[in-house]
Amino acid sequence: MNANQVATISIPSESSVSKFYTIGTLRYDQRSLYILFGWLLWGDFAFTFFEAIYGRFMPIYLESLHASNTLIGIVTGGLAGLVNVLFLPNISQWSDRFRSKLGRRIPFLLVVTPLTTLSLMAVGFSPEIAAWCHRYVTAEIAPWLTQSTLLLSLICVFAVSFHFFNMVLVGAYNWLLRDVVPQVFMARFLSWFRVVGTVASVIFLFYVFPVIMSYRRTTFLLMGGFYMVVFMTMCWKVREGQYPDPETGNARDNFLSRFGTYFRDCLSVPLYRNYFIVYLLVLMAGMSATSFSTLYASKTLGLSMADMGHLWAYAQIASAFLFAPVGWLCERFTPMRVVFCSIGLLLFGALCAYFLVHDKLTWMIYSLLISIPFVGWGLGSMTVTMQLFPQKYFGQFSAGVNVFGCGGLFVGNYLIGVFMDLNHSNYRMVFLWSAFFYMLATIPMLALYRAWKNHGGPDHYEAPLPRHLSP
């Protein structure tokens, strides 16, 4: 078997009695394809529910502990960015070359799923852990250390642990999708992928988020157990195909040399380099601002936990109705063009929010309308990522999206925290922050679009490789 076999996708003619769809050595009929989609989507439902706990809970919880805006930015996103930049390059290359009876992605998921779960549960139980440590450990060896300082320190430690294991999990899961889902169904599958994630978010925002501060331990315990059971079951049910033997590496390679090789490979192709820059800037504009958008709604507008949860849930419901038409737009006009237009609309929306959002009603209107370009960016960028990079090195190059994006997230979360502290917690400024970085993102996006057209565009695209990796 040669490398070309892995990327082969064949669709029988309409006259065939039974249709089969293949990717690599995997072969599906319609029934087995539905089963595959069912397990993958069920896993995504549990994952979205699980991850939402950290993203929504931490900003408000840290603010209640009187943490500075800078620390909130670092813990909620900055640490994730740093962990991704330091470790994902080597892990992605390791996964691409890894071979086992279970495949090259599922073994990683089986190892990190319970570790991710335990790390997040430790975050949820950090007050109790800090109280025990203060009473029986630090009271004797470091009496000057207050319990509140110890608590914030433990949260940072548990957050680093969670971000590390979650980074491996998210990466391996996305790489698994690329290896087992036939490309002809990818845009359609990703649209359902986002619908299922939205359903999970709505349930969380309606029924869990309003009570998470009051029932913190119960929430973390139940959600962690549910997630681990569902995701481990998905790993058991989904099967990977066979892969060609990996290329033999230099026996003298070490962590640092592979790290350097990774960035050399990813940045040597201008097409990919521009996409990484676009992704980095959009994450700085949007994800870095998420925690402070939450604090804007809570502290500036005075919304309760229930108000915020319900408003976000309505926005998620509105998003669910957009995934199918946006998926159609991606197929009809290509995801690259959908992404381009979405960035422009996000820029316009951030500027409008700065001048027009001032109470609960205008916040709700903004949340509903901005969901349109957010869906376009989210679904479009996922599809672009699945289509842009070569299949043989997909883990390595697609991980670059997270590596560079999370590098921007690390810098962005730190800087926006400092920015908010300098502005004396004027959380309305978060909209100007977003508008500035969306505007910057349009520059490399234009270069990316031109390079994509030069490499074949929508009809004849061929993923380029660095010169030393080309056959």
C-alpha positions in Angstrom: 0.0 0.0 0.0 1.4 3.4 -0.9 0.6 6.9 0.5 -1.8 7.7 -2.3 -4.2 5.0 -1.1 -4.8 6.8 2.1 -6.4 9.8 0.4 -8.5 7.8 -2.1 -12.2 8.5 -2.0 -14.5 6.7 -4.4 -18.2 7.0 -4.9 -20.0 4.4 -7.0 -22.3 5.5 -9.7 -26.0 6.2 -9.2 -26.8 2.9 -11.0 -25.1 0.8 -8.4 -27.4 -1.4 -6.3 -25.4 -0.4 -3.1 -23.4 2.7 -2.6 -20.1 2.4 -0.8 -17.9 5.2 0.3 -14.2 4.7 1.1 -11.4 6.7 2.7 -8.1 4.9 2.8 -8.8 1.2 3.7 -12.1 2.1 5.4 -15.2 1.2 3.4 -18.8 2.2 4.4 -22.2 1.5 3.1 -25.0 3.9 4.0 -25.9 2.1 7.2 -22.4 1.9 8.6 -21.8 5.6 7.6 -24.9 6.6 9.7 -23.5 4.5 12.6 -20.1 6.2 12.3 -21.7 9.7 12.3 -23.9 8.8 15.3 -20.9 7.8 17.5 -18.8 10.7 16.5 -21.7 13.2 17.0 -22.5 11.6 20.4 -18.9 12.1 21.4 -19.0 15.7 20.3 -22.2 16.3 22.4 -20.5 15.1 25.5 -17.3 17.0 24.8 -19.1 20.3 24.1 -21.1 19.9 27.4 -17.9 19.1 29.3 -15.7 21.9 27.9 -18.4 24.5 28.3 -18.1 24.1 32.1 -14.6 25.4 32.1 -15.1 28.2 29.6 -18.2 29.7 31.2 -17.5 29.0 34.8 -13.9 30.2 35.2 -14.2 34.0 34.4 -17.0 34.5 36.9 -15.5 32.2 39.5 -12.1 33.9 39.4 -13.7 37.3 39.5 -15.6 36.2 42.7 -12.2 35.4 44.2 -11.0 38.9 43.4 -8.5 37.8 40.8 -7.1 40.6 38.5 -8.2 40.9 34.9 -4.7 39.9 33.9 -4.8 36.6 35.9 -8.3 35.9 34.5 -7.0 36.3 31.0 -4.1 34.0 31.6 -6.0 31.2 33.4 -9.0 31.2 31.0 -7.1 31.2 27.8 -3.4 32.2 28.0 -2.3 29.0 29.6 -4.0 27.0 26.9 -2.2 28.9 24.2 1.2 28.4 25.9 0.6 24.7 26.3 -0.4 24.3 22.7 2.6 26.1 21.4 5.1 24.2 23.5 3.7 20.6 23.1 1.3 20.3 20.2 4.0 20.4 17.4 5.7 17.2 18.7 2.5 15.5 19.7 0.9 16.0 16.2 4.0 14.6 14.5 4.1 11.7 16.9 0.4 10.9 16.2 1.0 11.0 12.4 3.8 8.5 12.7 2.2 6.3 15.4 0.9 2.8 14.5 -1.0 0.4 16.6 -3.8 -2.2 16.3 -6.2 0.5 17.4 -4.9 3.1 14.9 -2.9 6.3 15.3 -5.5 8.6 16.9 -7.7 6.4 19.2 -4.8 5.3 21.5 -4.2 9.0 22.3 -7.9 9.5 23.1 -8.0 6.5 25.4 -5.1 7.7 27.5 -6.0 11.4 27.8 -9.8 11.2 28.2 -9.7 10.1 31.9 -6.8 12.5 32.6 -8.6 15.4 31.1 -11.7 14.5 33.2 -9.8 14.3 36.4 -8.0 17.6 35.8 -11.3 19.5 35.2 -12.8 17.9 38.3 -9.8 19.0 40.3 -10.6 22.6 39.1 -14.2 22.2 40.4 -13.0 20.9 43.8 -10.1 23.3 44.2 -11.6 25.1 47.2 -11.9 21.9 49.1 -8.4 20.8 48.0 -7.0 24.1 49.0 -8.7 24.0 52.4 -7.3 20.6 53.1 -3.8 21.5 51.9 -3.8 24.7 54.0 -4.9 22.9 57.1 -2.6 19.8 56.9 0.4 20.9 54.7 1.1 24.6 54.3 0.1 25.5 57.8 3.2 23.7 59.0 5.7 24.4 56.3 4.5 27.8 54.9 2.3 29.6 57.5 2.7 32.8 55.7 0.7 31.4 52.7 -2.9 32.4 52.9 -5.7 30.0 51.9 -6.9 32.3 49.1 -3.4 32.6 47.6 -3.1 28.8 47.8 -6.5 28.4 46.1 -5.5 30.6 43.2 -2.2 28.8 42.9 -3.9 25.4 42.8 -6.4 26.6 40.2 -3.5 27.7 38.0 -1.8 24.2 38.4 -5.0 22.3 37.7 -5.8 24.7 34.7 -2.4 23.9 33.1 -3.0 20.2 33.6 -6.5 20.5 32.0 -5.2 22.5 29.1 -2.4 20.0 28.4 -4.6 16.9 28.3 -7.5 18.7 26.6 -5.1 19.9 23.9 -4.1 16.3 23.1 -7.7 15.2 23.2 -9.0 18.0 20.9 -6.2 17.5 18.4 -6.5 13.7 18.3 -10.3 13.9 17.9 -10.1 16.4 15.0 -7.4 14.3 13.3 -9.6 11.2 13.8 -12.4 12.9 11.9 -10.1 13.6 9.0 -9.0 9.9 8.9 -12.4 8.2 9.1 -15.0 10.6 7.5 -15.1 10.5 3.7 -14.3 13.9 2.3 -17.4 14.0 0.1 -19.4 14.2 3.3 -17.1 16.4 5.3 -18.9 19.8 5.0 -22.3 18.1 5.6 -20.9 16.2 8.6 -19.3 19.3 10.1 -22.6 21.1 9.8 -24.3 18.4 11.9 -21.2 18.4 14.1 -21.9 22.0 14.9 -25.7 21.4 15.3 -25.1 18.8 17.9 -22.6 21.0 19.7 -25.1 23.8 19.7 -27.8 21.5 21.3 -25.3 20.6 24.0 -24.5 24.2 24.6 -28.2 25.2 24.8 -28.9 22.5 27.4 -25.9 23.6 29.4 -26.8 27.3 29.3 -30.4 26.8 30.2 -30.2 24.2 32.9 -26.6 24.0 34.2 -25.0 27.5 33.9 -27.5 29.3 36.1 -26.9 26.9 39.0 -23.2 26.1 38.5 -22.0 28.4 41.3 -24.5 27.1 43.7 -24.0 23.4 42.9 -20.4 23.5 41.9 -19.2 20.1 43.2 -22.3 18.2 42.0 -22.0 19.8 38.5 -18.3 18.9 38.0 -18.8 15.4 39.4 -21.8 14.5 37.2 -20.6 16.1 34.1 -17.1 14.6 34.4 -18.5 11.1 34.8 -20.9 11.5 31.9 -18.3 12.8 29.6 -15.7 10.1 30.4 -18.3 7.2 29.9 -19.5 8.6 26.6 -16.2 9.5 25.1 -14.5 6.2 26.1 -17.5 4.3 24.5 -17.1 6.3 21.3 -13.4 5.3 21.2 -14.4 1.7 21.5 -17.0 1.8 18.7 -15.2 3.9 16.1 -12.6 2.0 14.1 -9.6 3.4 12.2 -8.2 1.9 9.0 -4.7 0.8 8.1 -2.1 3.4 7.4 1.1 3.2 5.3 4.3 2.7 7.2 5.6 6.0 8.5 8.7 7.5 7.1 11.8 6.7 9.2 13.0 9.7 11.1 16.5 10.6 12.1 17.5 8.6 15.2 19.3 11.6 16.5 16.1 13.7 16.5 15.2 15.2 19.8 12.4 17.4 21.2 14.0 20.6 20.2 15.1 19.5 16.7 11.6 18.2 15.9 10.2 21.4 17.3 12.3 23.4 14.9 11.5 21.1 12.0 7.8 21.4 12.7 7.8 25.2 12.4 10.1 25.1 9.4 7.7 22.8 7.6 4.5 24.7 8.5 5.9 28.1 7.7 7.7 27.2 4.4 4.4 27.1 2.4 3.0 30.7 2.1 -0.5 29.4 1.6 -0.5 27.7 5.0 1.5 30.5 6.7 -1.2 33.0 5.8 -4.0 30.7 7.0 -2.2 30.3 10.4 -1.9 34.1 10.7 -5.6 34.6 9.9 -6.6 32.0 12.5 -4.2 33.6 15.1 -5.7 37.0 14.6 -9.4 35.8 14.7 -8.7 33.9 17.9 -7.2 37.0 19.4 -10.2 39.0 18.3 -12.9 36.5 19.5 -11.6 33.9 21.9 -9.4 36.3 23.9 -12.4 38.5 24.3 -14.9 35.8 25.5 -14.1 36.0 29.2 -14.4 39.8 29.3 -17.6 39.7 27.2 -19.0 37.5 30.0 -17.8 40.1 32.6 -19.3 42.9 30.5 -22.7 41.2 30.6 -22.3 40.4 34.3 -20.7 43.6 35.7 -21.5 46.4 33.3 -25.0 45.3 32.2 -25.8 43.7 35.6 -27.3 40.5 34.1 -27.8 37.6 36.4 -26.4 34.1 35.8 -29.9 33.0 34.6 -30.2 36.0 32.3 -26.8 35.3 30.7 -27.4 31.6 30.4 -30.8 32.1 28.7 -29.6 34.8 26.4 -26.6 32.7 25.2 -28.9 29.8 24.8 -31.2 31.8 22.5 -28.2 32.7 20.5 -27.2 29.1 20.3 -30.7 28.1 19.2 -30.5 30.7 16.5 -27.1 29.3 15.4 -28.6 25.8 15.1 -30.9 27.0 12.3 -28.0 28.5 10.5 -25.7 25.5 10.2 -27.6 23.8 7.4 -27.8 26.9 5.2 -24.2 27.8 6.0 -23.1 24.3 5.1 -24.9 24.7 1.8 -23.1 28.0 1.2 -19.8 26.2 1.9 -20.7 23.6 -0.7 -22.1 26.2 -3.2 -19.6 29.0 -2.8 -16.7 27.2 -1.1 -15.8 27.5 2.6 -12.9 29.8 1.8 -15.3 32.5 0.5 -17.6 32.0 3.5 -14.7 32.5 5.9 -13.7 35.7 4.1 -17.2 37.2 4.3 -17.6 36.1 7.9 -14.5 38.0 9.1 -15.8 41.2 7.5 -19.2 40.8 9.2 -17.6 40.1 12.6 -15.6 43.3 12.2 -18.8 45.2 11.5 -20.6 43.6 14.4 -17.9 44.4 16.9 -18.0 48.1 15.9 -21.8 48.2 16.1 -21.7 46.6 19.6 -19.4 49.2 21.0 -21.7 52.0 20.0 -25.2 50.4 20.3 -25.2 47.7 23.1 -26.1 49.3 26.4 -28.8 47.1 28.1 -30.3 43.6 28.2 -32.4 44.1 25.0 -29.6 45.4 22.8 -27.3 42.7 24.2 -29.8 40.1 23.2 -30.2 41.5 19.7 -26.4 41.7 19.3 -26.0 38.1 20.5 -28.6 36.8 18.0 -27.2 38.8 15.0 -23.5 38.1 15.6 -24.3 34.4 15.6 -24.6 34.6 11.8 -21.0 35.4 11.1 -19.8 33.3 14.0 -21.4 30.3 12.4 -19.9 31.2 9.1 -16.4 31.5 10.5 -16.7 28.4 12.7 -18.1 26.0 10.1 -16.2 27.6 7.3 -12.8 27.4 9.0 -13.4 23.8 10.1 -14.1 22.8 6.5 -11.2 24.8 5.2 -8.9 23.1 7.7 -10.1 19.7 6.6 -9.6 20.5 2.9 -6.5 22.7 2.8 -3.8 20.4 4.2 -2.3 17.2 2.7 -3.9 14.1 4.1 -0.6 12.3 4.7 0.7 15.0 7.0 -2.7 16.2 8.2 -2.1 15.9 11.9 1.1 17.9 11.6 -0.2 20.8 9.4 -3.7 21.0 10.9 -2.1 21.1 14.4 -0.4 24.3 13.1 -3.8 25.9 13.1 -4.0 25.3 16.9 -0.3 26.0 17.6 -0.3 29.4 15.9 -3.8 30.2 16.9 -3.2 29.3 20.6 0.1 31.2 20.5 -2.1 34.2 19.6 -4.5 33.2 22.3 -1.7 33.1 24.9 -0.5 36.6 23.9 -4.0 37.9 23.4 -5.4 36.8 26.7 -2.5 38.3 28.6 -2.6 41.6 26.7 -6.4 42.0 26.9 -6.2 41.4 30.7 -3.6 44.1 30.9 -5.7 46.3 28.6 -8.7 45.9 30.9 -6.7 46.6 34.0 -5.3 49.8 32.4 -8.9 50.8 31.5 -10.0 50.2 35.0 -12.3 47.3 34.1 -14.2 49.2 31.4 -15.4 46.0 29.8 -17.1 47.8 26.9 -13.6 48.2 25.4 -13.7 44.5 24.6 -15.6 45.4 21.4 -12.9 47.7 20.2 -10.3 45.1 20.9 -12.2 42.6 18.8 -12.7 45.1 15.9 -9.0 45.9 15.7 -7.9 42.3 15.3 -10.7 41.4 12.9 -9.5 44.3 10.8 -5.9 43.0 10.9 -7.1 39.5 9.9 -8.5 40.8 6.6 -5.0 41.5 5.3 -3.6 37.9 5.4 -7.0 36.6 4.4 -6.8 38.4 1.1 -3.3 36.9 0.5 -4.6 33.4 1.5 -7.5 33.6 -0.9 -5.2 34.6 -3.8 -2.8 31.8 -3.0 -5.6 29.3 -2.8 -6.8 30.3 -6.2 -3.3 29.9 -7.6 -3.1 26.3 -6.3 -6.3 25.3 -8.1 -9.1 27.0 -6.3 -12.4 25.3 -5.7 -12.3 22.8 -8.6 -8.7 21.7 -8.9 -7.0 22.4 -5.6 -3.9 20.4 -4.8 -2.4 20.7 -1.3 1.2 21.9 -1.7 4.1 20.4 0.4 7.4 21.8 1.5 10.1 21.1 -1.0 11.8 18.4 1.1 8.6 16.5 1.7 7.4 16.6 -2.0 7.6 13.2 -3.8 
